[in-house]
Amino acid sequence: FTVTVNASPAAPTITGNTSVCAGATGVTYSTGTYSSYNWTVTNGTITAGQGTNTITVTWSNTPGTGNVAVAITDANGCSANNNINVTINALPTPSISGSNTVNINTDLVLTSTNAYNAYQWTASGSPTITNGTSQSATFNWSNAGSYVVTLTVTDANGCSNSTTHNVTVTGICQDVAITTQPQNQTACVGAS
């Protein structure tokens, strides 16, 4: 009888991101076409695709190193495996410096205390925002109230995170002339 000795398949190539952000979801990893696949992930969770040539992974919220491994079997029943290391990058931790109070129609400058690759400033209360994509932004509210400023930053690894800053906007108090009693009262412009 004849015995056929099949060559072992080459180690399967794994394609996918080798640098991710902590807590990243929907990250895919793929390999070639084989008869069967068994994936394992360290410091992450396979959320879809086990047993196929493409998996979807959610990475740990803890920075560090992860690993994606696959064991395959080809059409001849021969096996091979491979793995890649994945760097899990910490999220940035932005903070905001600046006053928590300002008068209406008065500029308030708030600053990201650390430098990042990108900034996005937003705020409740529909203020005018100047330099809303810079490290420092200027806000001006036309109505008194309590508002929240949100800063979202992106670092050199492409990881993003947000922080908030509470702002109280007060009316401007001034003497006003009142023709009926009592006279010489004080009113706050913009106060409700």
RASULVEN-V647266 format. One record per helix or strand of 2 or more residues. SS is the DSSP state (A for helix, B for strand). FROM is the first residue (numbers start at 1). TO is the last residue. If there is no record, write none. Layout:
# RASULVEN-V647266
ss->SS from->FROM to->TO
ss->SS from->FROM to->TO
This chain:
# RASULVEN-V647266
ss->B from->19 to->21
ss->B from->27 to->30
ss->B from->36 to->42
ss->B from->44 to->48
ss->B from->54 to->59
ss->B from->64 to->73
ss->B from->79 to->89
ss->B from->96 to->97
ss->B from->101 to->103
ss->B from->108 to->112
ss->B from->118 to->123
ss->B from->128 to->130
ss->B from->136 to->140
ss->B from->145 to->154
ss->B from->160 to->170
ss->B from->172 to->176
ss->B from->185 to->189
